[in-house]
Amino acid sequence: MKRAGKLFLAALVILASSALYGQEGDMALTVYNDGNAIVRETRTMLVPQPEGKVTFPDVAATIDPTTVKFRSLSDPEGTFVIEQNYEYDLASADKILEKYIDREIAVTTQDGTNYEGTLVSFDREQLVISQGPAGPLRIIARTDNIKNILCRSLPEGLITRPTLMWLLSSETGGSQQVEVAYNASNCSWRADYTALLNETDTMLDLSGWVTLTNNTGKTYPDARLKLIAGEVHRVEEELRRAGAARAMLMEARAPAFEEKAFAEYHLYTLERRTTIKDRQIKQIELLNAAGIPCEKKYVYAPMSGLRYGGRGPMMDEYSVAEKGDVQVFILFDNDEASNLGMPLPAGRVRLFKMDEGDMEFVGEDSIEHTPKDEKVELLMGKAFDITAERTRTNFVRGPGARWMEESFEIKIRNHKEEAVTVQCRERLFRWINWTIKAANRDWEKLDAQTIEFPVTVEPDEEAIITYTVKYEW
């Protein structure tokens, strides 16, 4: 069977002049925390004079066409866009078949039988082909039966890649270098950190990695990469388009990213170019710091997560008896004295500790965007060998319900082999006007409705806290 210019649906090929579509040049990508990116490309294109249409193919599938900015670098004053169209009716098997209704196609089945004729109709299960006015009407099953469908050309109006089309006006025309920038969604980055604690939990080594996820429908070859850390305000659209622990290297080396303040955010620029493939998760080292002083902190705060459930804070039954977990935190300072002192982007921190040469996972937490010279506090988990319970021992409501008194007893038991200090944090949630009438230990006011008792408990011993609070309103 003779076939002049056949096209397989599984491998569509379009031959076009590089001057018409433009030769790719410089590529740059700025990625934000919120899933958006700014794409910048320069290409050499043949610009018509004084007016004509040009095509800019292979843009991101998640492009926001309203954000496109075109600029001729060769003729910035004389070349500009009169009209822009975004073409995203991409070629697929069914779309091509739809365009080929009443046109000639050729079909080869799995057993090698060939059929040629006019496509009458199709659905998911079958094709219907007419082999001329006097010929038979053939119904060919599609599922596990058809090997090839051959068409003569790509139907008009279909494209293989998302494409921008412009009507340009140019005084000079000819070959020009143009720059195009636009916003694309489904591209985001986050920071992932690994912290390795020493044997005594007094020092840690911290490594940070940028995890970049690209689902924009486009590959960015040899691109300049920038990351923006911070909460950038955007207007939400009512309608949207469809659209294991790693070993840490402690030797000193230059950081992969250069960081600087930018507007009200922080900008991280990769010092080299990189290729970011579509549907790829790429990791790049952000920081590596060793010997960071840290401390372990035990906190007992059984009332911190109290929810009233619509009943109000004056109900008697609140805090009659509470058992809770003693939480374990790791704290360190993000400053130069601690071998850090750089803005830390928001991300997840995984904590590890060495055991006979093996890194064992001991907890994880997340951090918000943390400026330099601020403290980092990580929740590692719950203490196994420290237990606590809290009991209300007295409750009095005054005449006319203008005041209230409560007394509590808190017991902390330490089953570890060394002494520990537990911060017993009490939330005085009933009212903002309160007085501690009696307490058997020193306490500190943290905020308007929170106090804290620091209690040291010896090995295999119990420490008791008692206090009475009076509310007035």
C-alpha positions as CSV (number, residue, x, y, z in Angstrom):
1,M,0.0,0.0,0.0
2,K,1.5,3.4,-1.0
3,R,1.4,6.1,1.7
4,A,2.7,9.6,0.8
5,G,3.4,11.5,4.0
6,K,1.8,9.3,6.7
7,L,1.6,10.4,10.3
8,F,1.4,8.1,13.3
9,L,-0.8,9.3,16.1
10,A,1.7,7.9,18.6
11,A,4.5,10.0,17.3
12,L,3.3,13.3,15.8
13,V,6.0,15.2,13.9
14,I,5.8,18.8,12.8
15,L,8.5,20.3,10.6
16,A,8.8,24.0,10.8
17,S,11.4,26.7,10.1
18,S,13.4,27.6,13.1
19,A,13.2,31.2,11.9
20,L,9.4,31.1,12.1
21,Y,9.2,29.6,15.5
22,G,12.3,31.0,17.1
23,Q,15.5,29.5,18.3
24,E,15.7,29.0,22.1
25,G,18.2,31.2,23.9
26,D,18.5,32.2,27.5
27,M,16.1,30.6,30.0
28,A,15.4,31.9,33.5
29,L,12.9,30.7,36.2
30,T,11.9,32.4,39.4
31,V,9.9,30.1,41.7
32,Y,7.7,31.1,44.7
33,N,6.6,29.2,47.7
34,D,2.9,29.4,46.7
35,G,3.1,27.2,43.5
36,N,3.7,29.9,41.0
37,A,6.7,30.7,38.9
38,I,7.9,33.5,36.5
39,V,9.3,32.1,33.3
40,R,11.7,34.3,31.2
41,E,12.9,33.2,27.7
42,T,14.9,34.9,25.0
43,R,14.6,33.6,21.4
44,T,15.7,34.7,17.9
45,M,12.6,35.1,15.7
46,L,11.8,36.2,12.2
47,V,9.6,39.3,12.6
48,P,7.4,40.4,9.7
49,Q,7.4,44.0,8.4
50,P,5.4,46.1,8.8
51,E,2.8,43.7,10.3
52,G,2.3,40.0,10.5
53,K,1.7,36.9,12.6
54,V,4.4,34.9,14.5
55,T,4.2,31.8,16.6
56,F,5.9,31.2,20.0
57,P,5.5,27.5,20.7
58,D,6.4,25.3,23.7
59,V,5.3,27.6,26.5
60,A,4.2,26.2,29.9
61,A,0.9,24.4,29.8
62,T,-0.1,26.1,33.0
63,I,0.7,29.6,31.7
64,D,-1.5,32.5,32.7
65,P,-2.0,34.3,29.3
66,T,-2.9,37.6,31.0
67,T,0.6,37.9,32.4
68,V,2.5,37.6,29.2
69,K,5.0,40.3,28.5
70,F,6.7,40.6,25.1
71,R,9.8,42.8,24.4
72,S,12.0,42.9,21.4
73,L,15.6,43.3,22.5
74,S,16.7,44.2,19.0
75,D,14.1,46.8,18.3
76,P,12.4,47.7,21.7
77,E,10.8,50.9,20.4
78,G,9.6,49.8,17.0
79,T,8.3,46.3,17.5
80,F,5.2,45.6,19.6
81,V,2.2,43.2,19.9
82,I,-1.1,44.3,18.4
83,E,-3.0,41.1,19.3
84,Q,-2.2,37.9,21.2
85,N,-3.8,34.4,21.2
86,Y,-3.0,31.5,23.5
87,E,-3.5,28.2,21.6
88,Y,-4.0,25.2,23.9
89,D,-6.2,22.8,21.8
90,L,-3.5,20.2,21.9
91,A,-3.5,17.3,19.5
92,S,-4.6,13.9,20.9
93,A,-5.8,10.7,19.3
94,D,-9.5,11.5,19.7
95,K,-9.1,15.2,18.7
96,I,-7.3,14.2,15.5
97,L,-10.0,11.6,14.7
98,E,-12.6,14.2,15.3
99,K,-11.0,16.5,12.8
100,Y,-10.8,13.5,10.3
101,I,-14.5,12.9,10.1
102,D,-15.4,12.7,6.4
103,R,-11.6,12.4,5.5
104,E,-9.4,9.6,4.3
105,I,-7.6,7.5,6.9
106,A,-5.7,4.1,6.9
107,V,-6.1,1.5,9.7
108,T,-3.9,-1.5,10.4
109,T,-5.2,-4.2,12.8
110,Q,-3.1,-6.5,15.0
111,D,-3.4,-9.3,12.5
112,G,-1.9,-7.2,9.8
113,T,-5.1,-6.4,7.9
114,N,-5.2,-2.9,6.3
115,Y,-8.3,-0.8,5.8
116,E,-8.5,2.5,3.9
117,G,-11.5,4.7,3.6
118,T,-13.5,7.7,4.9
119,L,-13.9,8.0,8.6
120,V,-17.6,8.1,9.3
121,S,-17.6,8.1,13.1
122,F,-15.7,6.8,16.2
123,D,-16.1,6.3,19.9
124,R,-14.0,4.6,22.6
125,E,-14.9,1.1,21.4
126,Q,-14.8,1.3,17.6
127,L,-14.2,3.1,14.3
128,V,-16.6,3.2,11.4
129,I,-15.0,3.5,7.9
130,S,-16.8,3.8,4.5
131,Q,-14.9,2.3,1.6
132,G,-16.8,4.2,-1.1
133,P,-20.4,4.5,-2.3
134,A,-20.4,0.9,-3.6
135,G,-18.0,-0.4,-1.0
136,P,-18.7,-1.9,2.4
137,L,-19.1,0.0,5.7
138,R,-16.6,-1.4,8.1
139,I,-16.9,-1.2,11.9
140,I,-13.5,-1.9,13.4
141,A,-13.1,-2.6,17.2
142,R,-10.5,-0.3,18.8
143,T,-9.6,-2.0,22.1
144,D,-6.6,-4.4,21.7
145,N,-7.3,-4.6,18.0
146,I,-6.0,-1.6,16.2
147,K,-2.2,-1.5,15.7
148,N,-1.8,1.8,13.7
149,I,-4.0,4.6,12.5
150,L,-2.4,6.6,9.7
151,C,-3.4,10.1,8.7
152,R,-2.0,12.3,5.9
153,S,-1.3,15.4,8.0
154,L,-2.1,17.2,11.2
155,P,-5.6,18.7,11.0
156,E,-5.7,22.5,10.9
157,G,-6.3,24.1,14.3
158,L,-4.6,21.5,16.3
159,I,-1.1,22.0,17.8
160,T,1.3,19.6,19.6
161,R,2.5,22.1,22.3
162,P,0.9,25.0,24.1
163,T,1.6,28.0,21.9
164,L,1.4,31.8,22.0
165,M,0.5,33.5,18.7
166,W,1.0,37.2,18.1
167,L,0.1,39.8,15.5
168,L,3.2,42.0,15.6
169,S,3.9,45.4,14.2
170,S,7.5,46.2,13.4
171,E,9.3,49.1,11.7
172,T,12.5,47.1,11.0
173,G,11.3,43.4,10.9
174,G,13.8,40.7,10.1
175,S,15.6,38.5,12.5
176,Q,15.3,39.8,16.1
177,Q,16.0,38.6,19.6
178,V,12.9,38.8,21.7
179,E,12.3,38.3,25.4
180,V,9.0,36.8,26.7
181,A,8.0,36.6,30.4
182,Y,4.9,35.0,31.9
183,N,3.5,33.5,35.1
184,A,3.0,29.7,35.3
185,S,1.4,27.7,38.0
186,N,2.1,24.2,39.4
187,C,5.8,24.9,40.0
188,S,6.8,25.2,43.7
189,W,9.7,24.8,46.1
190,R,10.2,24.1,49.7
191,A,13.1,23.7,52.1
192,D,13.9,20.3,53.7
193,Y,16.4,20.1,56.5
194,T,18.3,17.3,58.2
195,A,19.5,17.9,61.8
196,L,22.0,15.4,63.3
197,L,22.2,15.6,67.2
198,N,25.3,14.7,69.1
199,E,25.3,12.1,71.9
200,T,24.3,14.6,74.7
201,D,21.8,16.6,72.6
202,T,23.9,19.8,73.1
203,M,25.1,20.2,69.5
204,L,23.7,19.5,66.1
205,D,24.8,19.6,62.4
206,L,22.3,21.0,60.0
207,S,22.0,20.6,56.3
208,G,19.3,22.1,54.1
209,W,18.0,21.1,50.7
210,V,15.8,22.9,48.2
211,T,13.1,20.6,46.9
212,L,11.8,21.9,43.6
213,T,8.7,20.4,41.9
214,N,7.9,21.2,38.3
215,N,4.5,20.3,36.9
216,T,4.1,23.1,34.5
217,G,4.1,20.9,31.4
218,K,7.4,22.3,30.2
219,T,11.2,21.6,30.6
220,Y,13.5,24.5,31.3
221,P,17.0,23.6,29.9
222,D,20.1,25.1,31.3
223,A,18.1,27.7,33.2
224,R,19.1,30.4,35.7
225,L,17.2,29.6,38.8
226,K,15.9,32.0,41.5
227,L,13.8,31.2,44.6
228,I,11.6,33.7,46.5
229,A,11.0,32.9,50.2
230,G,8.1,34.8,51.8
231,E,4.3,35.2,51.6
232,V,3.5,37.1,48.4
233,H,0.0,38.4,48.2
234,R,-2.0,37.3,45.1
235,V,-5.6,37.9,44.1
236,E,-7.5,34.6,44.0
237,E,-9.3,33.9,40.7
238,E,-12.8,32.7,40.9
239,L,-12.2,30.4,37.9
240,R,-9.0,28.4,37.5
241,R,-7.7,26.5,34.5
242,A,-8.1,22.8,34.5
243,G,-5.2,22.1,34.0
244,A,15.3,8.2,53.7
245,A,17.8,10.2,55.6
246,R,20.7,11.3,53.4
247,A,24.3,11.3,54.7
248,M,25.5,14.8,55.7
249,L,28.8,16.1,54.4
250,M,30.4,18.3,57.0
251,E,33.4,19.6,55.1
252,A,33.2,23.3,54.4
253,R,32.3,24.3,50.9
254,A,30.7,27.2,49.1
255,P,26.9,27.4,49.3
256,A,25.0,26.5,46.1
257,F,22.7,29.5,46.5
258,E,23.5,33.2,47.0
259,E,21.0,34.8,49.4
260,K,19.9,38.4,49.7
261,A,17.0,40.5,50.9
262,F,14.6,41.4,48.1
263,A,11.7,43.8,48.6
264,E,10.0,42.3,51.8
265,Y,11.2,38.8,51.0
266,H,14.4,36.8,50.5
267,L,15.8,35.8,47.2
268,Y,18.0,32.7,46.7
269,T,19.9,32.6,43.4
270,L,21.6,29.3,42.3
271,E,25.2,30.0,41.4
272,R,25.1,27.8,38.4
273,R,22.6,26.9,35.7
274,T,20.5,23.8,35.9
275,T,18.0,21.9,33.8
276,I,14.5,21.5,35.3
277,K,12.5,18.8,33.6
278,D,8.8,18.6,33.4
279,R,7.2,16.3,36.1
280,Q,10.5,16.3,38.0
281,I,11.4,16.7,41.6
282,K,14.9,18.2,41.9
283,Q,16.9,18.7,45.1
284,I,19.7,21.2,45.4
285,E,21.8,21.9,48.6
286,L,20.9,25.1,50.3
287,L,23.1,25.1,53.4
288,N,25.5,22.9,55.4
289,A,26.5,23.9,58.9
290,A,28.2,21.9,61.6
291,G,28.6,22.4,65.4
292,I,25.5,24.4,66.2
293,P,24.9,24.7,69.9
294,C,21.4,23.5,71.0
295,E,19.5,22.6,74.1
296,K,16.8,20.1,74.9
297,K,13.6,21.4,76.6
298,Y,10.8,19.4,78.3
299,V,7.4,21.1,78.4
300,Y,4.2,19.9,80.1
301,A,1.2,22.0,78.9
302,P,-2.0,19.9,79.2
303,M,-4.4,22.8,78.7
304,S,-2.7,24.3,75.6
305,G,-5.1,22.7,73.2
306,L,-8.3,23.4,75.1
307,R,-11.4,24.0,73.0
308,Y,-14.6,25.4,74.6
309,G,-17.0,23.7,72.2
310,G,-19.5,26.6,72.5
311,R,-20.0,26.2,76.3
312,G,-17.8,29.0,77.4
313,P,-14.7,29.2,79.7
314,M,-16.8,29.5,82.9
315,M,-18.1,25.9,83.0
316,D,-17.1,24.0,86.2
317,E,-16.0,20.8,84.5
318,Y,-13.0,22.2,82.7
319,S,-9.6,20.9,84.0
320,V,-10.9,18.7,86.8
321,A,-8.3,16.1,86.1
322,E,-5.9,16.0,83.2
323,K,-3.1,13.6,82.2
324,G,-0.8,14.7,79.4
325,D,2.4,14.1,77.6
326,V,5.6,15.8,78.4
327,Q,6.8,17.2,75.0
328,V,10.5,17.3,74.0
329,F,11.8,20.3,72.1
330,I,15.2,21.1,70.5
331,L,16.1,24.8,70.4
332,F,19.0,26.6,68.7
333,D,19.9,30.1,67.7
334,N,20.0,31.1,64.0
335,D,23.0,33.5,64.4
336,E,26.6,33.7,63.3
337,A,27.8,32.7,66.8
338,S,26.1,29.4,66.3
339,N,27.6,28.9,62.8
340,L,24.4,29.9,61.1
341,G,23.0,33.4,60.7
342,M,21.1,33.2,57.4
343,P,17.4,33.5,56.7
344,L,15.9,29.9,56.8
345,P,13.0,29.3,54.4
346,A,10.0,27.5,55.7
347,G,10.2,23.8,55.5
348,R,10.3,20.4,57.3
349,V,13.2,19.5,59.7
350,R,14.0,15.9,60.3
351,L,15.9,15.1,63.4
352,F,18.4,12.2,63.6
353,K,20.9,10.8,66.2
354,M,23.8,8.5,65.8
355,D,23.7,5.0,67.3
356,E,26.8,2.9,66.7
357,G,27.5,4.4,63.4
358,D,23.9,4.5,62.2
359,M,21.7,7.6,61.8
360,E,18.4,6.9,63.5
361,F,15.3,9.0,63.0
362,V,14.1,10.6,66.3
363,G,11.5,13.2,65.2
364,E,10.5,15.9,62.8
365,D,8.8,19.3,62.8
366,S,8.3,22.2,60.5
367,I,9.5,25.8,60.7
368,E,8.1,29.0,59.3
369,H,10.3,31.5,57.4
370,T,12.9,32.3,60.1
371,P,15.1,35.5,59.8
372,K,18.7,35.4,61.0
373,D,19.3,36.1,64.7
374,E,16.0,34.4,65.7
375,K,15.6,31.2,67.8
376,V,14.4,27.9,66.2
377,E,12.2,25.6,68.2
378,L,11.6,22.1,67.0
379,L,9.2,19.6,68.5
380,M,11.0,16.3,68.6
381,G,8.3,14.2,70.2
382,K,7.0,13.0,73.6
383,A,9.2,11.9,76.5
384,F,8.9,8.2,77.2
385,D,10.4,8.2,80.8
386,I,8.8,11.4,82.1
387,T,5.1,11.3,83.1
388,A,2.8,14.0,84.4
389,E,-0.7,14.5,85.7
390,R,-2.8,17.5,86.8
391,T,-5.7,17.5,89.2
392,R,-8.0,20.3,90.3
393,T,-8.2,20.1,94.1
394,N,-10.6,23.0,94.9
395,F,-13.2,25.1,93.1
396,V,-15.1,28.1,94.5
397,R,-17.5,30.5,92.7
398,G,-18.2,33.8,94.6
399,P,-21.6,35.3,95.3
400,G,-23.1,37.0,92.3
401,A,-20.7,35.0,90.1
402,R,-18.2,37.9,90.0
403,W,-15.2,35.9,91.0
404,M,-13.9,32.3,90.9
405,E,-11.0,30.4,92.6
406,E,-9.4,27.2,91.5
407,S,-6.6,25.1,93.1
408,F,-4.5,22.6,91.3
409,E,-1.9,19.9,92.0
410,I,0.6,18.8,89.3
411,K,2.8,15.8,89.7
412,I,5.9,15.2,87.5
413,R,7.7,11.8,87.7
414,N,11.1,11.2,86.3
415,H,12.1,7.6,85.4
416,K,15.3,8.6,83.6
417,E,18.8,8.0,84.9
418,E,19.6,11.7,85.1
419,A,17.8,14.7,86.5
420,V,15.6,16.7,84.2
421,T,14.0,20.2,84.2
422,V,10.4,20.3,83.1
423,Q,8.6,23.5,82.2
424,C,5.1,23.2,83.5
425,R,3.0,25.6,81.4
426,E,-0.4,26.6,82.8
427,R,-3.0,28.3,80.6
428,L,-5.2,30.6,82.7
429,F,-8.0,30.5,80.2
430,R,-11.0,31.5,82.2
431,W,-10.5,35.3,82.2
432,I,-7.8,37.9,81.7
433,N,-8.1,39.4,85.2
434,W,-6.4,36.8,87.5
435,T,-4.2,36.6,90.6
436,I,-2.0,33.7,91.8
437,K,-3.0,33.6,95.5
438,A,-0.7,30.8,96.5
439,A,2.0,28.7,94.9
440,N,4.6,26.3,96.4
441,R,7.1,27.1,93.6
442,D,8.4,30.1,91.7
443,W,6.6,30.8,88.4
444,E,7.0,33.1,85.5
445,K,4.3,35.0,83.5
446,L,4.7,34.3,79.8
447,D,1.8,36.2,78.4
448,A,-1.6,37.6,79.5
449,Q,-3.0,34.2,80.3
450,T,0.0,31.8,80.6
451,I,2.3,31.1,83.5
452,E,5.2,28.6,83.7
453,F,6.7,26.6,86.6
454,P,10.3,25.4,86.0
455,V,10.7,22.1,88.0
456,T,13.8,20.0,88.3
457,V,13.1,16.3,89.0
458,E,15.8,14.0,90.2
459,P,16.1,10.4,88.8
460,D,13.2,8.1,89.9
461,E,11.6,10.9,92.0
462,E,8.5,12.9,91.9
463,A,8.0,16.7,92.0
464,I,4.7,18.3,93.0
465,I,3.4,21.8,92.1
466,T,0.4,23.3,93.9
467,Y,-1.1,26.7,93.2
468,T,-4.4,28.7,93.5
469,V,-5.6,31.2,91.0
470,K,-8.4,33.7,91.5
471,Y,-10.4,35.2,88.6
472,E,-12.4,38.5,88.9
473,W,-14.7,40.2,86.4
